[in-house]
């Protein structure tokens, strides 16, 4: 199964990326995912179910530890592995 996750962390800071946003991006960029798109107001990543779910777990834990007060995410099944 392939998954796509889209996420944001809050609170926002328009002047510079807050620590929780930086940590979340580091986690997702370091994960073994097929594609990662990091943007100022949202981030998207795709990959197999296990790597995506492992990354989401780490992202939630580390972003909250770094001061996030809200993490909004959407997880979609986008297909089967190998298709």
C-alpha positions in Angstrom: 0.0 0.0 0.0 1.2 3.5 -0.9 0.3 6.5 1.2 0.5 10.3 0.9 0.6 12.4 4.0 0.1 16.2 4.0 0.8 18.1 7.2 1.2 21.5 8.9 2.4 22.4 12.4 1.3 25.4 14.4 1.6 28.0 15.8 2.7 29.8 12.6 5.4 32.4 12.6 5.5 34.4 9.4 9.0 35.9 10.1 10.9 32.6 10.5 10.1 28.9 10.8 9.5 27.9 14.4 11.5 25.0 16.0 8.5 22.6 15.7 8.3 23.2 11.9 12.0 22.7 11.4 11.9 19.5 13.4 8.9 18.2 11.5 10.6 18.9 8.2 13.9 17.3 9.3 12.0 14.1 10.3 10.1 13.9 7.0 13.2 14.7 4.9 15.3 12.0 6.7 12.6 9.3 6.3 12.9 6.7 3.5 10.1 8.1 1.4 9.7 8.3 -2.3 8.9 11.9 -2.6 8.9 14.9 -0.2 7.6 18.4 -0.9 8.3 21.0 1.8 6.6 24.3 1.7 6.0 27.3 3.9 2.4 26.5 4.6 2.2 22.7 4.1 4.3 19.6 3.5 3.6 16.5 1.5 5.3 13.1 1.4 4.6 9.8 -0.3 5.9 6.3 0.1 5.1 2.8 1.3 2.8 2.4 4.2 5.5 1.4 6.8 7.9 4.2 6.1 5.1 6.8 6.0 3.5 5.6 9.2 6.9 5.4 10.9 7.7 9.0 9.8 4.3 10.3 10.9 4.8 8.8 14.4 8.2 10.4 14.7 6.9 13.7 13.2 4.1 13.9 15.8 6.2 13.1 18.8 9.1 15.4 17.8 7.0 18.3 16.7 5.0 18.3 19.9 8.2 18.0 22.0 9.5 21.0 20.0 6.5 23.2 20.9 3.8 22.5 18.3 0.4 23.2 19.7 -1.4 21.7 16.7 -0.4 19.3 14.0 -2.9 19.0 11.2 -2.5 16.0 8.9 -4.3 14.2 6.1 -3.3 10.6 5.2 -4.5 9.1 1.9 -4.1 5.7 0.3 -2.9 6.4 -3.2 -2.3 2.9 -4.5 -0.7 -0.5 -4.0 3.1 -1.1 -3.8 4.6 -2.0 -7.1 1.8 -0.6 -9.3 
